[in-house]
Amino acid sequence: MAAEYDARRAEATQLIASGEAAKAFELSQESEKVRERYGRHTWGQSHLLARRLVEAGTKFVTTVNGPSITWDTHLDNFGRLKNRLVPPMEQAYAALIDDLSERGLLDSTLVIWMGDFGRTPTINKDAGRDHWPQCYSVVLAG
């Protein structure tokens, strides 16, 4: 089992370390204007990398939007959303969708924005919203 895992890992590393995919990781090849459009934060640059990987022919891409706990708004839900979470994510997501469309890639690309569960419809005692797996939101484009 370990040998098979090591072989697959080596194969995956080779795929991203050579050819068009490797070039996609060179974000410095993008203009400052494009990098600013996506946002000079982890979310923005991750979404820019996603667009570059799609252009390079990658079939499945996952973006990195910070630590998984980031969207846990058990306290100060509205303040965190307004001041920290939504602005950079909205900037990055909008730039990705617009850029894919402008490059003629949106028709052949499915972009899925989702989490692993929703939030309670009620606000808790800490002005937050807790986990609610009965329902969650998904945004689809492409």
Secondary structure, 3 states (H helix, E strand, C coil): CHHHHHHHHHHHHHHHHCHHHHHHCCHHHCCHHHHHHHCCCHHHHHHHHHHHHHHCCCCCCCCCCCCHHHHCCCCCHHHHHHHHHHHHHHHHHHHHHHHHHHCCCHHHCCEEEECCCEECCCCCCCCCCCEECCCCCEEEEC
